[in-house]
Amino acid sequence: MIDPQDWYFHFTPLARLTEGVPFARESFESHRSLSVYAPDQEVVAHVLSGCATLLAWVRNAAHEYYTPDRSFVEGAIIALPLASAGRWKGE
């Protein structure tokens, strides 16, 4: 279904985010009830935390594939479940 519909643009950002992530070693856990705040916008956070990697996606709650709302999420603040106070890199 991806190729006939030319939906590659949907998956390019996800591929960039997860490039080089060793999924088999990370033992990711999903976090569904995180505190997220964005001024003047309803947002949803999807977070996977692993042994050394945390993947977080904050999205515009109004955007769905059947009712697109491509407004950018700006100024969002998310409380992340960090297991250690070590050094972290965010992108």
C-alpha positions in Angstrom: 0.0 0.0 0.0 2.9 2.5 0.6 4.4 2.4 -2.9 1.1 2.5 -4.9 -0.1 5.5 -2.8 3.4 7.1 -2.8 3.2 7.6 1.0 7.0 7.6 1.5 6.9 11.2 2.7 4.9 10.0 5.8 7.7 7.6 6.8 10.9 9.6 6.0 10.9 11.5 9.4 10.3 8.3 11.3 13.1 6.6 9.4 15.4 9.5 10.3 14.4 9.4 13.9 15.1 5.7 14.3 18.2 5.4 12.1 20.8 3.4 13.9 18.6 2.6 17.0 19.4 -0.9 18.1 15.8 -2.0 18.8 16.7 -5.6 19.7 19.0 -4.3 22.6 16.9 -1.5 23.9 14.0 -3.3 25.4 11.7 -0.3 24.8 8.7 0.4 27.1 5.8 2.6 26.0 4.8 5.6 28.2 1.2 6.7 27.6 0.4 9.0 30.5 3.1 11.7 30.3 2.6 15.3 31.2 2.7 17.4 28.0 2.0 21.1 27.7 1.8 23.3 24.6 0.4 26.8 24.8 -2.8 27.3 22.8 -2.7 23.8 21.2 -3.8 20.3 22.1 -0.9 17.8 21.7 -0.3 14.1 22.2 3.0 12.5 23.2 4.2 9.0 22.2 7.3 7.9 24.1 9.4 4.8 24.0 12.2 4.5 26.6 15.0 1.9 26.4 18.2 1.1 28.1 20.2 4.0 26.5 17.7 5.6 24.1 14.4 7.6 24.5 12.3 8.2 21.5 9.6 10.9 21.9 7.1 12.2 19.3 4.9 15.1 20.2 2.2 15.7 17.7 -0.7 18.0 17.0 -3.7 16.2 18.4 -6.0 17.5 15.7 -3.9 16.0 12.9 -5.1 12.6 11.7 -4.5 11.1 8.3 -8.2 11.4 7.3 -8.5 15.0 8.6 -5.1 16.6 8.2 -4.1 19.6 10.3 -0.4 20.3 9.6 0.0 23.0 12.2 3.4 22.9 13.8 3.8 22.1 17.5 5.8 24.9 19.0 6.9 25.6 22.6 5.8 22.2 23.9 7.1 21.0 27.2 7.2 17.3 28.0 8.2 15.6 31.3 10.3 12.6 30.2 10.9 9.4 32.3 14.7 9.6 32.4 16.2 6.6 34.4 19.5 8.4 35.0 20.7 12.0 35.3 23.5 11.3 32.8 24.2 13.1 29.6 21.4 13.3 27.1 21.2 14.6 23.5 17.9 15.8 22.0 17.0 16.3 18.4 
